[in-house]
Amino acid sequence: MSAYTSRIATTTRGRRVGPRIAASLLYPLGLPMLLLVSWGLVSTRGTSRFFPGPLTIADAFLQTWVGPAFVEDVLPSLARLGLGVAASIVLGIAAGTVIGLVVWLRELLEPLLEFLRAIPPPVLIPVVMLLLGITDTMKVVVIVSGAVWPILLNTIEGVRATDSVMKETAESFQVSWWERLWFLVLPAASPRIMAGVRQALSVALILMVISEMFASSSGLGYRIAYFQRNYLIAEMWSGILLLGLVGVFLAVAFGLVERRVLRWYHGIREVNRA
Amino acid sequence: MPDRRTLLRVEHLRKVYESATGNVEAIGDISFTMDAGELVCIVGPSGCGKTTLLKCLAGLLRPTSGVVEMDGSPVTGPSPAMAVVFQEYGRSLYPWLTVRGNVELPLRHKKLSRAARAKLVVDALEAVGLAHAARSHPWQLSGGMQQRVAIARAIAYQPDVLIMDEPFAAVDAQTRADLEDLVRELHASRTISVLFVTHDIDESVYLGQRVLVLSTSPTWVQEDLAIDLPPERDQITTRALPRFTQLRTHVYDQIQRAKRGQTVAPRSAR
């Protein structure tokens, strides 16, 4: 009897696996596919040279980015982006932790920080260019000048909001300063910090492109601006496509890291929901 | 028989909270002593400053005046001789650490070998019956089990006195009975003194060798009552003893009188 029922169970499961995989692929990919197809149809009828069809762009994508351009333009851009994001994370968490822990420092700095974060970073590019010249450092500084704020302000807020009973617990057990930082303050602030990093990633990508458009001889932003000025429309679109893919890649990588770092946080939310 | 030296001495403790809207005298004048190895319960009407008293004893709050002495030396801050079990286990355990990590954390600054530390952790978790849950996270456990983790963390710290602040107020009645027996068992099997703050009269009589009844705020010790129940206690027979009923009625009356303000403060408090 049990063999009979178990066989039934496996067959029904076997029958369901195919459609389930299809469904799980259909939902995220269905709409992009549909848009691509309709775009292709519209572009074959239209005559506007500013909106080439997807096949033309795919062709331009391969022609433009696969090969030496990857080393000359894409890798330097990604390196600046990575450096800028890393510096923003280190700087934002370090400064945010100190400011969050020291009450008078926070009260002193908070209005100033709110002002500084409100300045759109692209307007600083000419100033930074004057100070640092047209260098890679300048581009990294521009990225940091925009991406550091969400991390910094979220870290301050997260560190400040550490639970009072948790702090008393550490105090009563005489947990040392460093241990308190590593085992209490930073983990307690980590959900806020990660929210800040998520915002910082998209800001960093925007600033990477803009800083390269201003003054540069290499990089994704430089290349796209070059294509625009020379009416290389399909190539320009392929660059934009590449930027979108970089953004998606960043989001996926962030999601993997976040799920690991905040496993406890998501676990609690799941328990509370059940 | 454990030695009868005085472990904790509290003299004329007074705590006033100062604020812009006026000062609030939480504790008027509290004096008592506790011997090494004793299990003392502190019970009082709600809002009588039990938590304030406890924080002063644990060195987490500075009293306005008066002395707290531990083993003859004044308490000016948290001390390795004391471990606190807080009421809010959900906010006292760190959710990003495992059960083992939580119990281990206070031991990190003690100069112990890795093996000695690991042994203390395993031993404490076994004592509270949670050896199997060492790798879980606190939020995966029930409320009662979480409070057991907090107790394990406290006993692994090897304090002379365990200070418990209404530790079972947030768990259900059956779990609570189990945890009460656990505290009595730990007190008996390890030479550890326990100071147990509660608002539950039955709990204080069932657990304690002595019960200190506090007055309403500004607080003083209204009665210091020895609990002459047999040392072997269990939830069914002890609670059915006529003496148990007498004692709990007595404490209940005292607290009712305290609430009505029918008691007279010691002269030094006024």
Interface residues (C-beta under 8 A of the other chain):
Chain A: D163 S164 V165 M166 E168 T169 E171 S172 F173 Q174 V175 S176 E179 F183 L184 P187 A188 S190 W264 Y265 G267 I268 V271
Chain B: A58 G59 L60 P78 S79 P80 M82 A83 V84 F86 E88 R91 S92 Y94 P95 W96 L97 G101 L105 P106 R108 H109 H137 W139 Q140 R153 Y157
